[in-house]
Amino acid sequence: MVKKMFIETERLILREWTLNDVADQVEGLGNFETAKNLVVPFPYTAKNSVEYIAQHLKNTADNYAFAAQLKEDGKVIGGTNLHIFVDKNSGGIWINENYTGKGFGTELWIARAKFAFETLNLSELHNGFLEFNNRSKHMQEKVGYKIVGKSSMFCPALNRDVVEILTKLTKSDFYEALKSSAKLKAIYDKINIIENADD
Ligand SMILES: CC(C)(COP(=O)(O)OP(=O)(O)OC[C@H]1O[C@@H](n2cnc3c(N)ncnc32)[C@H](O)[C@@H]1OP(=O)(O)O)[C@@H](O)C(=O)NCCC(=O)NCCS
């Protein structure tokens, strides 16, 4: 277990999941347009959510999961996770379909990278996107991710195997991306990582 922490972006608070988040998580991940890009059970039920949250109530040194809560009204509109293995890491992000296209995904990707590189001192992040997920591809490339390979996986929402394009973000490519975009740098500058927050 690690000390409680929060990540604050301009419009979001990223914090540990609680069982009060079940309805918001089911609303977000229960949507086919979201789930078809992810490896989550489908249909995504309250039972799935309770099981996930029960396993992710507290972050540990190799497994972080954050609910993305709107500062404005407290609604959880997305999530992100980061699982650290000895030689690799994995995880991803999602935003409730009703809130996409408003820049929240970009805030979340940058917050995740800042946390990984500056708090956890990782040197690279490993991700991916399904071959038809042009939005995620665009977002990842925007913040500096490079394509490094291909894999195959089963997507429950589509009920078939799909091709995953594997990506990697190095610390230096992330900082290069921030240097080349004042907009991304402004988002990055507003992100605060609050470590060792009191329980
Ligand atoms: C991918 C996802 C996180 C993006 O979240 P979002 O809040 O819509 O992201 P943003 O609004 O910050 O940015 C979306 C970007 O994609 C672009 N975009 C939208 N549709 C696109 C498409 N079909 N092709 C390419 N780019 C697209 C937008 O123009 C925007 O880019 P810009 O900021 O350079 O203009 C969200 O759509 C999602 O959760 N999807 C389902 C789950 C998922 O795919 N997760 C990632 C798994 S790898």
PDBQT file of the ligand as one rigid body, heavy atoms in Angstrom, charges set to zero:
ROOT
HETATM    1  C1  LIG A 201      -9.920   8.049 -26.355  1.00  0.00    +0.000 C 
HETATM    2  C2  LIG A 201     -10.606   8.934 -25.313  1.00  0.00    +0.000 C 
HETATM    3  C3  LIG A 201      -9.937   8.723 -23.969  1.00  0.00    +0.000 C 
HETATM    4  C4  LIG A 201     -10.462  10.385 -25.759  1.00  0.00    +0.000 C 
HETATM    5  O1  LIG A 201     -11.057  11.199 -24.785  1.00  0.00    +0.000 OA
HETATM    6  P1  LIG A 201     -11.575  12.677 -25.127  1.00  0.00    +0.000 P 
HETATM    7  O2  LIG A 201     -12.003  13.295 -23.855  1.00  0.00    +0.000 OA
HETATM    8  O3  LIG A 201     -12.531  12.631 -26.244  1.00  0.00    +0.000 OA
HETATM    9  O4  LIG A 201     -10.225  13.322 -25.615  1.00  0.00    +0.000 OA
HETATM   10  P2  LIG A 201      -9.941  14.850 -26.011  1.00  0.00    +0.000 P 
HETATM   11  O5  LIG A 201     -11.228  15.581 -26.119  1.00  0.00    +0.000 OA
HETATM   12  O6  LIG A 201      -8.934  15.377 -25.075  1.00  0.00    +0.000 OA
HETATM   13  O7  LIG A 201      -9.224  14.715 -27.401  1.00  0.00    +0.000 OA
HETATM   14  C5  LIG A 201      -9.728  13.958 -28.429  1.00  0.00    +0.000 C 
HETATM   15  C6  LIG A 201      -8.844  14.191 -29.639  1.00  0.00    +0.000 C 
HETATM   16  O8  LIG A 201      -9.158  13.197 -30.612  1.00  0.00    +0.000 OA
HETATM   17  C7  LIG A 201      -9.466  13.844 -31.830  1.00  0.00    +0.000 C 
HETATM   18  N1  LIG A 201     -10.401  12.963 -32.491  1.00  0.00    +0.000 N 
HETATM   19  C8  LIG A 201     -11.710  12.792 -32.242  1.00  0.00    +0.000 A 
HETATM   20  N2  LIG A 201     -12.213  11.850 -33.067  1.00  0.00    +0.000 NA
HETATM   21  C9  LIG A 201     -11.184  11.418 -33.828  1.00  0.00    +0.000 A 
HETATM   22  C10 LIG A 201     -11.054  10.460 -34.872  1.00  0.00    +0.000 A 
HETATM   23  N3  LIG A 201     -12.096   9.750 -35.273  1.00  0.00    +0.000 N 
HETATM   24  N4  LIG A 201      -9.825  10.286 -35.421  1.00  0.00    +0.000 NA
HETATM   25  C11 LIG A 201      -8.763  10.982 -35.011  1.00  0.00    +0.000 A 
HETATM   26  N5  LIG A 201      -8.827  11.924 -34.045  1.00  0.00    +0.000 NA
HETATM   27  C12 LIG A 201     -10.024  12.127 -33.471  1.00  0.00    +0.000 A 
HETATM   28  C13 LIG A 201     -10.008  15.183 -31.435  1.00  0.00    +0.000 C 
HETATM   29  O9  LIG A 201      -9.917  16.091 -32.489  1.00  0.00    +0.000 OA
HETATM   30  C14 LIG A 201      -9.088  15.535 -30.287  1.00  0.00    +0.000 C 
HETATM   31  O10 LIG A 201      -7.829  15.949 -30.752  1.00  0.00    +0.000 OA
HETATM   32  P3  LIG A 201      -7.318  17.478 -30.630  1.00  0.00    +0.000 P 
HETATM   33  O11 LIG A 201      -7.363  17.815 -29.174  1.00  0.00    +0.000 OA
HETATM   34  O12 LIG A 201      -5.924  17.424 -31.163  1.00  0.00    +0.000 OA
HETATM   35  O13 LIG A 201      -8.263  18.265 -31.436  1.00  0.00    +0.000 OA
HETATM   36  C15 LIG A 201     -12.121   8.628 -25.197  1.00  0.00    +0.000 C 
HETATM   37  O14 LIG A 201     -12.696   8.809 -26.462  1.00  0.00    +0.000 OA
HETATM   38  C16 LIG A 201     -12.413   7.234 -24.712  1.00  0.00    +0.000 C 
HETATM   39  O15 LIG A 201     -12.428   6.990 -23.522  1.00  0.00    +0.000 OA
HETATM   40  N6  LIG A 201     -12.666   6.327 -25.663  1.00  0.00    +0.000 N 
HETATM   41  C17 LIG A 201     -13.012   4.951 -25.325  1.00  0.00    +0.000 C 
HETATM   42  C18 LIG A 201     -11.932   4.231 -24.551  1.00  0.00    +0.000 C 
HETATM   43  C19 LIG A 201     -10.595   4.390 -25.192  1.00  0.00    +0.000 C 
HETATM   44  O16 LIG A 201     -10.465   4.405 -26.411  1.00  0.00    +0.000 OA
HETATM   45  N7  LIG A 201      -9.559   4.505 -24.341  1.00  0.00    +0.000 N 
HETATM   46  C20 LIG A 201      -8.205   4.510 -24.793  1.00  0.00    +0.000 C 
HETATM   47  C21 LIG A 201      -7.829   3.110 -25.024  1.00  0.00    +0.000 C 
HETATM   48  S1  LIG A 201      -6.258   2.990 -25.781  1.00  0.00    +0.000 SA
ENDROOT
TORSDOF 0
